Amino acid sequence: MRTLPFLVISLVVAGLVFAGALAVGNDYIFFAGYVVLQYVVLSTAWNILGGYCGYVNFGTGAFFALGAYSTVAIYNLIGKSELPHVIPIPVLMLVGGIVSGIVGFGMGYLTLRLRGAFFSIATLALAVVLETLIVNWDYVGGSRGAYILRPENAPLIGSYVRYLFLTMLLLAVGSLVIARLIERSRLGYGMATIRDDELAAEASGVPTLRVKLIATTISGALMGMAGAPFPYYIGYLQPDSTFALDYAINAIAMPLIGGTSIWIGPLIGAILLDSLQQLITVTISSAVNLLIVGCLLVAFVILAPNGIVGLFQKYFRHKDDDFVGRRAVSLDEPGAVVPSDSSPESPA
Amino acid sequence: MSALLEVDNLSKRFGGFVALDNITLTVPAGERLGLIGPNGSGKSTLVNCICGTLRNEQGSVRFDGRPIDGMPAHKRTHLGLARSFQLPRPFPSMTLVDNVRIPRLYTVEARGVHRTVEEVDEHCHGLLREVGLEAKARQRPRDLTQVEMRKLELARAMAAEPKLLIADEAMAGLTHSEIDDILALLVRLNENGVTVILIEHIMSAVMSFSRRLVVLVSGRMIADGKPDEVMRNPEVEKAYLG
C-alpha cells in the first residue's frame, strides 16, 4: 500500500474512532482515550530509535516533559502579554516538537558513540539533568509546579477535552504515517543495518551517525509533540510526575509487547496495555499499574519475544516477501545472535 | 598505470603493541595483489586502517589521488573502497537479497547512479547468482553455513561496485572447487577493471591469483615483489618455516 491511501484510511479510522467516542456521549471516554493516544505517539516515537535502530532510550519522560514545559513557558509568556490567551494546540505541539527535536539531536550527537547499556544509561542521565534544570527554573513553576487554566470549551467541538483528544488523534495518525514511511524507505533499511551490525553498515556505505541522528531527532520531536498538550489536559504540571519513569517504561513495554519491527506493533501494544491500565486504575488501583506492566513484560519476553506481531510472523513475512523492492519486514528480535557468529574462527 | 592506493609510513599501535610498523605500499589500478603473513602479523589491521574501521596514528593513506585519513568508513566505501570481513558480519534480520541491496542503496546511489527498484533487484539477484547463493536469496543469514556466509560477505562487498576490493580471507574453509569458483570470480572482476587485494592463507590460491605478493611479519613488510621471487626470499622462508 502506498502512503497516500494509507493516510486516507488512517484518517477514516481516526474519524470513526472520534465519532464512536462521541456516540458514547460521556466525556470520560475522551479523558481515558487521550492517554491511550498519547501512548500510541510515545511508543511509536520510541520505536523509531529503539525498535528500528536498536538503541534503547530511557529518556522518554524527559522528551515528553520538554514538550509539556514548552507549553508552560509559552503560556506564561503570553499570559504576561496582551495577546489572546488561548493558543491553538497544534501550534504548541509544533513548538514542543521543535524543542524536543533539538534536544534529541543534541543528545544523539553526544551519546550515540555509546552503545548498548551505556547509551541507555546516558539517556536516563539526560532525564535527571533536565528534571533538575526544570525544578530550578522558577519561570515554569520550579518544584512547586505550574497551573494551566483550561478553557471550558473549544469552538465547534464542544468540551475542551474533546478538542485535546482530537488533536492527539491526529498526531497519532501522523506519527504512524511517519513510522511506516521510514520503515519502507532507504532510511528504514539503514536503521535496520545499524540495529544488526554497525561496522558492516559503515562498510556498506551507510552513514551510521547521520542515520542515528535523524532517528533521535524524529523520535525526540514526536515525544515532545505528545507532551505539548499535556498541561492543558492535566491542569497542574509538576516536575516529579512529568519526568516520571512511568513514561519511559511504558514507551518501552508497549512496542515490546506489540512488536518492535513494524509500525503496527507499538500501536497494538499501546492500545492494549494502556486500555488495561486505565481499566485497572478505575477498578483496582492506580498503583497496580506498573506491576501489571512488569508482569506482562516478563511474560512477553519469555513467551513471545517478537511481540504480538511476532505471533503472526509467518503471515506478514510471506506477504511482504513477494513484493519486488519492498523490504521483507524483519520480525526477529533486534540483535538476534546468528548461530555461526559464535562459532570459533576457522583455522587460519 | 596510476596508483589507486598509496599507503605511506603507516603505523598503528594498540597500547604498547606495535601492530603495524611503517608500512609503505603502493597499489596501481588493475593490480592483483596477494597479502600474506602469519597469524597476528597485522594483515587485518592494515585492512582496517585502509578502510577506516581503525584510525592510524601515523602515516597517511591516499585513495584515487586524494588523502582519506580521518575519513569515516562509509565515505571511503562511497569512493570505491570495499572490503569483506574476515569473520562474516551479515545483517541477520534481513534476507540475503536485502543484505546485498544495502550497498546498492547507500553506495551506488550516493554516486548519483539511480536505477529502478526492479533493476536493483535484478542486480542483487545476479550478484547472489555469481557466488552461488541465488537459491537462498529469500532466506536469512542464520540459515547459511559458515562457507556460504563468506560468499555472502564477498557478494555484499561487490555490490558496492568498488574500484578496489579487499577480500579478507574470503576462502577459509572452502573446498577446492569452491576456491576455484571464487578465484575465477575475482579474476573476472579484475578483468573488468577492479583492483583486488587478496588476503589469504591458502597458498595455492594466493599463488595462482596474485601477480604481486606482499608479506607482513610482526607488523613489518618484509617482502614485496613477484610471487615466485618473494617465496624464494630467505626472510619469508624463515618467517613461514621458522
Boltz contact constraints between the chains, C-beta under 6 A:
constraints:
  - contact:
      token1: [A, 186]
      token2: [B, 105]
      max_distance: 6.0
  - contact:
      token1: [A, 189]
      token2: [B, 105]
      max_distance: 6.0
  - contact:
      token1: [A, 193]
      token2: [B, 91]
      max_distance: 6.0
  - contact:
      token1: [A, 193]
      token2: [B, 102]
      max_distance: 6.0
  - contact:
      token1: [A, 196]
      token2: [B, 91]
      max_distance: 6.0
  - contact:
      token1: [A, 196]
      token2: [B, 92]
      max_distance: 6.0
  - contact:
      token1: [A, 196]
      token2: [B, 93]
      max_distance: 6.0
  - contact:
      token1: [A, 197]
      token2: [B, 89]
      max_distance: 6.0
  - contact:
      token1: [A, 200]
      token2: [B, 89]
      max_distance: 6.0
  - contact:
      token1: [A, 202]
      token2: [B, 73]
      max_distance: 6.0
  - contact:
      token1: [A, 202]
      token2: [B, 74]
      max_distance: 6.0
  - contact:
      token1: [A, 203]
      token2: [B, 73]
      max_distance: 6.0
  - contact:
      token1: [A, 203]
      token2: [B, 83]
      max_distance: 6.0
  - contact:
      token1: [A, 204]
      token2: [B, 102]
      max_distance: 6.0
  - contact:
      token1: [A, 204]
      token2: [B, 103]
      max_distance: 6.0
  - contact:
      token1: [A, 205]
      token2: [B, 74]
      max_distance: 6.0
  - contact:
      token1: [A, 205]
      token2: [B, 77]
      max_distance: 6.0
  - contact:
      token1: [A, 205]
      token2: [B, 78]
      max_distance: 6.0
  - contact:
      token1: [A, 205]
      token2: [B, 103]
      max_distance: 6.0
  - contact:
      token1: [A, 205]
      token2: [B, 106]
      max_distance: 6.0
  - contact:
      token1: [A, 205]
      token2: [B, 107]
      max_distance: 6.0
  - contact:
      token1: [A, 206]
      token2: [B, 74]
      max_distance: 6.0
  - contact:
      token1: [A, 206]
      token2: [B, 106]
      max_distance: 6.0
  - contact:
      token1: [A, 207]
      token2: [B, 74]
      max_distance: 6.0
  - contact:
      token1: [A, 321]
      token2: [B, 138]
      max_distance: 6.0
  - contact:
      token1: [A, 324]
      token2: [B, 118]
      max_distance: 6.0
  - contact:
      token1: [A, 324]
      token2: [B, 121]
      max_distance: 6.0
  - contact:
      token1: [A, 325]
      token2: [B, 117]
      max_distance: 6.0
  - contact:
      token1: [A, 325]
      token2: [B, 121]
      max_distance: 6.0
  - contact:
      token1: [A, 328]
      token2: [B, 95]
      max_distance: 6.0
  - contact:
      token1: [A, 330]
      token2: [B, 93]
      max_distance: 6.0
  - contact:
      token1: [A, 332]
      token2: [B, 93]
      max_distance: 6.0
  - contact:
      token1: [A, 336]
      token2: [B, 92]
      max_distance: 6.0
  - contact:
      token1: [A, 338]
      token2: [B, 92]
      max_distance: 6.0
  - contact:
      token1: [A, 338]
      token2: [B, 141]
      max_distance: 6.0
  - contact:
      token1: [A, 338]
      token2: [B, 142]
      max_distance: 6.0
  - contact:
      token1: [A, 340]
      token2: [B, 146]
      max_distance: 6.0
  - contact:
      token1: [A, 346]
      token2: [B, 172]
      max_distance: 6.0
  - contact:
      token1: [A, 346]
      token2: [B, 173]
      max_distance: 6.0
  - contact:
      token1: [A, 348]
      token2: [B, 39]
      max_distance: 6.0
  - contact:
      token1: [A, 348]
      token2: [B, 201]
      max_distance: 6.0
